[in-house]
Amino acid sequence: MKLETISLNILRHSLNHGTSSGVTKMELEKKNIFPATMKYIEDYCTKNGFEIINVSVEGNIYIYHLMKK
């Protein structure tokens, strides 16, 4: 089993993708923040066989929990 997280910070317009290998950081444009985030997550999950198992919100940060069996 493999677990990863993708967090979206609304105020900072940034996306962080955490894996066991490290964290990838991306800056996003304010007007396209949600479509860009959804496209990144959809493409990543489809390409790599992950499923979203939970989404949590902590203030202005959305955390997507991914799992691959």
C-alpha positions in Angstrom: 0.0 0.0 0.0 1.2 3.5 -0.7 -0.1 6.8 0.8 0.4 10.3 -0.4 -1.2 13.7 0.4 -1.9 16.7 -1.8 -2.6 20.0 0.1 -4.0 23.1 -1.4 -3.5 26.4 0.4 -6.1 28.8 -0.8 -4.5 32.0 0.6 -1.0 31.3 -0.6 -2.2 29.9 -4.0 0.1 26.9 -3.6 -0.2 23.1 -3.9 2.1 20.7 -2.0 2.3 17.0 -2.9 3.8 14.9 -0.2 5.2 11.4 -0.8 7.6 9.1 1.0 10.3 10.6 -1.3 9.7 14.2 -0.4 7.4 17.2 -1.1 6.8 18.8 -4.5 5.6 22.4 -4.3 3.7 24.3 -7.0 2.5 27.9 -7.2 -1.0 28.4 -8.8 -2.7 31.4 -10.4 -5.4 32.9 -8.2 -8.2 32.8 -10.8 -7.5 29.1 -11.9 -6.7 27.6 -8.5 -9.5 25.1 -8.3 -9.5 23.9 -11.9 -5.7 23.6 -11.9 -5.8 21.6 -8.6 -8.6 19.3 -9.8 -6.7 18.7 -13.1 -3.5 17.9 -11.3 -5.2 15.4 -8.9 -7.2 13.8 -11.7 -4.2 13.4 -14.0 -2.0 12.1 -11.2 -4.5 9.6 -9.9 -5.3 8.3 -13.3 -1.7 8.0 -14.4 -0.5 6.4 -11.2 -3.4 4.3 -10.0 -4.3 6.3 -6.8 -7.7 6.8 -5.3 -8.8 9.7 -3.1 -9.7 8.1 0.2 -10.5 11.3 2.2 -10.5 15.1 1.9 -10.1 17.2 5.0 -10.2 21.0 5.5 -8.2 22.8 8.0 -8.9 26.5 7.8 -7.8 27.6 4.3 -6.0 24.3 3.5 -7.7 21.4 1.7 -5.9 18.1 2.2 -6.5 15.3 -0.3 -5.5 11.8 1.0 -4.5 9.4 -1.7 -4.0 5.6 -1.5 -2.7 3.0 -3.9 -3.1 -0.7 -3.2 
